[in-house]
Amino acid sequence: MVWRPPKPTALREISEARAALSNGQKYVDAAYGPLGLVRLSDLSGENSIALRLLHEAIGYKPDRVHKRVAASATVAALRVLDGLATGRHEPTTTADIETRHNSEAGTVVQKSKAPTSTIGKPASQPQGKASSWRQHPAASAKHLAIQRESDQVRSSSNETGTEVRRFTAEGIARAREFLAYVREHPRATREPPRELLFGDRYSRPLRESVHVGRRPFQTRRDAAEYFVPKFESIRHLVVDDARLWSWLGMFYFADTVRVESGEARLSPLDETFVVHREDSRSYMLRFRHYLWGSWRLFDTHGESVAFLLDQDLTS
């Protein structure tokens, strides 16, 4: 199913949606206090495309959200609209969108990357042998216990399957420390330590056994179509399990992190890979998780949001 703008000219619809969001944000800034609950109808200016994008950014369809969440969702929605409006060979009519969708195997538009963005595609070039995860001078000595087997994860996993696990509370903390380390050492290893992923201190198996294999995901659709059948029989167990999706975020970290000139480029948000369920701010940003967000988008809406599914995983 191809996304069809409600009027003939797609670019005009995109422009109207963007203007509605921009004006809505100005109204919200003026009308709501810093701790207010924002009505999404005010934020979207009752524009149907803008409202749909806000719902997708948030991950569900609330009437009101906290102002900070509204601001984050607006930024995400505007990025999508900018990508649709400025993508290479951008189609200008509904017919062009459908033709391009059919001719390019599902890719409606190509998301353009802002020069200053820290989020993007996984590296396409070979990464070579990863260096060991050396302890940062300011880091805790506990890093050393995680470090020792950091380069063995890829060789231990293949398409015959690795059993999915879920982090313990200590595993979540160590995963966030690993992300902080990679930000400070972007040329260091991009493989999380094996002990972090498979040590019983940091993770535990699921009640129901599910196996996955290492692979790259270029788009949200790639990730969603892989995980939907994997979790079909245990959807009720995984739909809201932050520790499971955080473990998957780390398991696929080296395959999904953006790399430029040999350096890892991470979002400033840990939640693109790891979500802390007990931290309310972190949990509100769970829709930013690359894998969890992609799975939830497809699981909930299917092909009705093809224009979002066909964007880069890390866009």
C-alpha positions as CSV (number, residue, x, y, z in Angstrom):
1,M,0.0,0.0,0.0
2,V,1.5,3.3,-1.1
3,W,1.0,6.5,1.0
4,R,-1.2,8.8,-1.0
5,P,-1.3,12.5,0.0
6,P,-4.9,13.7,0.1
7,K,-4.4,16.3,-2.7
8,P,-2.8,15.9,-6.1
9,T,0.4,17.7,-5.5
10,A,2.6,15.9,-3.0
11,L,5.1,18.7,-2.5
12,R,2.2,21.1,-1.6
13,E,0.9,18.7,1.0
14,I,4.4,18.4,2.5
15,S,4.8,22.2,2.6
16,E,1.4,22.6,4.2
17,A,2.2,20.0,6.9
18,R,5.5,21.6,7.6
19,A,3.9,25.0,8.0
20,A,1.3,23.5,10.3
21,L,3.9,22.0,12.5
22,S,6.1,25.2,12.6
23,N,3.1,27.4,13.4
24,G,1.8,24.8,15.9
25,Q,5.2,24.8,17.7
26,K,5.1,28.6,18.0
27,Y,1.6,28.5,19.4
28,V,2.5,25.8,21.9
29,D,5.6,27.7,23.1
30,A,3.4,30.8,23.7
31,A,0.3,29.1,25.1
32,Y,1.7,26.3,27.3
33,G,3.8,26.4,30.4
34,P,7.1,24.5,30.7
35,L,5.4,21.6,32.3
36,G,2.1,21.7,30.4
37,L,0.5,18.8,28.6
38,V,0.3,19.7,24.9
39,R,-2.8,18.9,22.8
40,L,-1.5,17.3,19.5
41,S,-4.3,19.0,17.6
42,D,-2.8,22.3,18.6
43,L,0.7,21.2,17.7
44,S,-0.4,19.8,14.3
45,G,-2.8,22.6,13.4
46,E,-5.2,19.8,12.7
47,N,-3.3,19.0,9.6
48,S,-3.8,15.2,9.0
49,I,-0.3,14.5,7.7
50,A,1.4,16.5,10.5
51,L,-0.8,14.7,13.1
52,R,0.1,11.2,11.6
53,L,3.8,12.0,11.7
54,L,3.5,13.1,15.3
55,H,1.8,9.9,16.2
56,E,4.4,7.9,14.5
57,A,7.2,9.8,16.3
58,I,5.6,9.3,19.7
59,G,4.8,5.6,19.0
60,Y,1.1,5.7,19.8
61,K,-1.9,8.1,19.5
62,P,-2.3,10.2,22.6
63,D,-4.5,13.3,22.8
64,R,-2.0,15.1,25.0
65,V,1.7,14.7,25.7
66,H,4.3,16.4,27.8
67,K,5.7,19.5,26.2
68,R,9.2,18.0,26.0
69,V,7.9,15.0,24.2
70,A,5.9,17.2,21.9
71,A,9.1,19.2,21.0
72,S,11.0,16.0,20.3
73,A,8.2,14.6,18.1
74,T,7.9,17.9,16.2
75,V,11.6,17.7,15.4
76,A,11.3,14.1,14.2
77,A,8.2,15.0,12.1
78,L,9.9,18.0,10.5
79,R,12.9,15.8,9.6
80,V,10.7,13.4,7.8
81,L,9.0,16.2,5.9
82,D,12.3,17.8,5.0
83,G,13.5,14.4,3.7
84,L,10.4,14.0,1.6
85,A,10.7,17.5,0.2
86,T,14.4,17.5,-0.6
87,G,15.2,13.9,-1.4
88,R,17.0,13.2,-4.6
89,H,14.7,12.9,-7.6
90,E,11.8,13.9,-5.4
91,P,8.4,13.0,-7.0
92,T,5.9,15.8,-7.2
93,T,2.6,14.0,-7.7
94,T,0.8,11.0,-6.2
95,A,1.2,9.1,-9.5
96,D,5.0,9.8,-9.4
97,I,5.2,8.5,-5.9
98,E,3.4,5.3,-6.8
99,T,5.5,4.8,-10.0
100,R,8.7,5.3,-8.1
101,H,7.5,3.0,-5.3
102,N,6.9,0.2,-7.7
103,S,10.1,0.7,-9.7
104,E,12.5,1.0,-6.8
105,A,11.2,-2.0,-4.8
106,G,9.4,0.0,-2.1
107,T,11.6,3.1,-1.7
108,V,9.3,6.1,-2.0
109,V,11.9,8.8,-1.4
110,Q,15.5,8.9,-0.2
111,K,16.1,10.8,3.0
112,S,18.7,13.5,2.7
113,K,21.0,13.9,5.7
114,A,21.6,17.2,7.3
115,P,25.3,18.0,7.4
116,T,25.3,18.3,11.2
117,S,23.3,15.2,12.0
118,T,24.9,12.6,14.1
119,I,22.4,9.9,13.0
120,G,22.7,8.1,9.6
121,K,23.4,4.9,7.7
122,P,25.5,2.1,8.8
123,A,29.0,1.9,7.3
124,S,29.2,0.2,3.9
125,Q,32.9,-0.2,4.0
126,P,34.7,-3.1,5.8
127,Q,35.6,-2.1,9.3
128,G,38.6,-4.3,9.7
129,K,39.8,-5.7,13.0
130,A,38.4,-3.8,15.9
131,S,40.7,-2.5,18.6
132,S,40.1,-3.6,22.2
133,W,37.8,-1.5,24.3
134,R,40.5,0.3,26.3
135,Q,39.4,1.8,29.6
136,H,39.0,5.6,29.5
137,P,41.2,7.2,32.3
138,A,38.1,8.7,33.9
139,A,36.0,5.5,33.7
140,S,35.3,3.0,36.5
141,A,37.6,0.0,36.9
142,K,34.5,-2.1,36.3
143,H,35.0,-1.4,32.6
144,L,37.9,-3.8,32.6
145,A,35.7,-6.8,33.5
146,I,33.6,-6.1,30.5
147,Q,36.4,-5.4,28.1
148,R,38.2,-8.7,27.8
149,E,36.1,-10.4,25.2
150,S,34.9,-7.4,23.2
151,D,36.1,-8.6,19.8
152,Q,34.4,-12.1,19.9
153,V,30.8,-11.2,19.5
154,R,30.6,-11.2,15.7
155,S,32.4,-14.6,15.3
156,S,30.1,-16.2,17.9
157,S,26.9,-15.2,16.0
158,N,25.8,-16.3,12.6
159,E,22.5,-17.1,10.8
160,T,22.2,-20.5,12.5
161,G,21.1,-18.3,15.4
162,T,21.9,-16.7,18.7
163,E,19.4,-16.9,21.5
164,V,17.8,-13.6,22.3
165,R,18.4,-12.3,25.8
166,R,17.3,-9.3,27.9
167,F,19.5,-7.1,30.0
168,T,19.5,-7.0,33.8
169,A,19.5,-3.6,35.5
170,E,23.3,-3.8,35.7
171,G,23.4,-4.7,32.0
172,I,21.5,-1.6,31.1
173,A,24.0,0.5,33.1
174,R,27.0,-1.1,31.4
175,A,25.5,-0.7,28.0
176,R,25.1,3.0,28.5
177,E,28.7,3.2,29.7
178,F,29.8,1.4,26.5
179,L,27.9,4.0,24.4
180,A,29.6,6.8,26.4
181,Y,32.9,5.2,25.7
182,V,32.3,4.9,22.0
183,R,31.3,8.6,21.9
184,E,34.6,9.6,23.5
185,H,36.6,7.0,21.4
186,P,34.9,6.9,18.0
187,R,37.7,4.9,16.4
188,A,37.7,2.2,19.1
189,T,35.9,-1.0,18.8
190,R,32.3,-1.0,17.7
191,E,31.7,-4.5,19.1
192,P,30.2,-4.5,22.6
193,P,32.0,-6.9,24.9
194,R,30.8,-10.5,24.8
195,E,30.5,-10.6,28.5
196,L,28.0,-7.7,28.4
197,L,25.8,-9.5,25.9
198,F,26.1,-13.1,27.2
199,G,27.3,-12.9,30.8
200,D,24.6,-13.9,33.3
201,R,25.5,-10.9,35.4
202,Y,24.4,-8.5,32.6
203,S,21.7,-10.5,30.7
204,R,19.3,-13.4,31.0
205,P,17.6,-15.6,28.4
206,L,13.9,-15.1,27.5
207,R,11.3,-17.4,28.9
208,E,10.5,-18.4,25.3
209,S,13.5,-19.2,23.1
210,V,14.0,-17.0,20.0
211,H,17.1,-17.0,17.8
212,V,18.4,-14.2,15.7
213,G,21.4,-13.8,13.4
214,R,23.7,-10.9,12.7
215,R,22.8,-8.8,9.7
216,P,22.8,-5.2,8.5
217,F,19.5,-3.3,8.3
218,Q,19.5,-0.5,5.8
219,T,15.9,0.7,6.3
220,R,13.3,0.5,9.0
221,R,11.4,-1.9,6.8
222,D,14.4,-4.3,6.7
223,A,14.5,-4.4,10.5
224,A,10.7,-4.7,10.9
225,E,10.2,-7.4,8.4
226,Y,13.0,-9.4,10.1
227,F,11.7,-9.1,13.7
228,V,7.9,-9.3,13.1
229,P,7.9,-13.0,12.3
230,K,10.6,-13.7,14.9
231,F,8.4,-12.4,17.7
232,E,4.9,-13.2,16.3
233,S,4.3,-16.0,18.7
234,I,5.5,-14.0,21.8
235,R,4.4,-10.5,20.8
236,H,2.8,-10.0,24.2
237,L,6.1,-10.6,25.8
238,V,8.2,-8.3,23.7
239,V,5.9,-5.4,22.8
240,D,6.9,-3.4,25.9
241,D,10.1,-5.0,27.0
242,A,12.7,-2.3,27.1
243,R,15.4,-4.7,28.4
244,L,15.0,-7.1,25.5
245,W,15.1,-4.3,22.8
246,S,18.1,-2.7,24.6
247,W,19.9,-6.1,24.4
248,L,19.0,-6.3,20.6
249,G,20.3,-2.7,20.2
250,M,23.6,-3.7,21.6
251,F,23.7,-7.1,19.7
252,Y,23.3,-5.3,16.4
253,F,25.2,-2.2,17.4
254,A,28.2,-2.7,15.1
255,D,25.8,-3.4,12.2
256,T,23.6,-0.3,12.7
257,V,25.8,2.5,14.1
258,R,26.7,5.2,11.6
259,V,30.4,5.3,10.6
260,E,32.1,8.2,8.8
261,S,35.8,8.2,7.9
262,G,36.3,5.3,10.3
263,E,34.7,7.0,13.2
264,A,31.4,6.0,14.9
265,R,28.8,8.7,14.9
266,L,26.2,8.2,17.6
267,S,23.1,10.2,18.4
268,P,23.5,12.1,21.7
269,L,20.5,10.0,22.8
270,D,21.3,6.5,24.3
271,E,17.7,5.6,23.5
272,T,18.5,4.9,19.9
273,F,20.2,1.7,21.2
274,V,19.3,1.4,24.9
275,V,16.2,2.3,26.8
276,H,16.1,2.4,30.6
277,R,12.5,1.4,31.6
278,E,12.9,2.7,35.2
279,D,13.9,6.2,34.0
280,S,10.7,7.9,32.9
281,R,12.6,10.3,30.6
282,S,14.4,7.5,28.9
283,Y,11.2,5.4,28.5
284,M,9.3,8.4,26.9
285,L,12.0,8.4,24.2
286,R,11.6,4.6,23.4
287,F,10.2,5.5,20.0
288,R,13.7,6.7,19.0
289,H,15.1,3.1,19.4
290,Y,16.2,2.1,15.9
291,L,15.0,-1.5,16.1
292,W,12.1,-1.3,18.6
293,G,10.7,1.7,16.9
294,S,10.9,0.1,13.4
295,W,9.2,-3.1,14.7
296,R,6.5,-1.3,16.5
297,L,5.8,1.0,13.5
298,F,5.3,-2.0,11.1
299,D,3.5,-4.2,13.7
300,T,1.0,-1.4,14.5
301,H,0.4,0.2,11.1
302,G,1.8,-2.1,8.4
303,E,2.0,-0.8,4.8
304,S,-0.1,2.3,5.7
305,V,3.2,3.9,6.8
306,A,5.3,2.7,3.9
307,F,6.8,6.2,3.5
308,L,8.3,5.9,7.0
309,L,9.3,2.3,6.7
310,D,11.3,2.9,3.6
311,Q,13.5,5.5,5.2
312,D,17.0,4.8,6.5
313,L,17.0,2.9,9.8
314,T,19.0,5.6,11.5
315,S,17.2,8.6,9.9
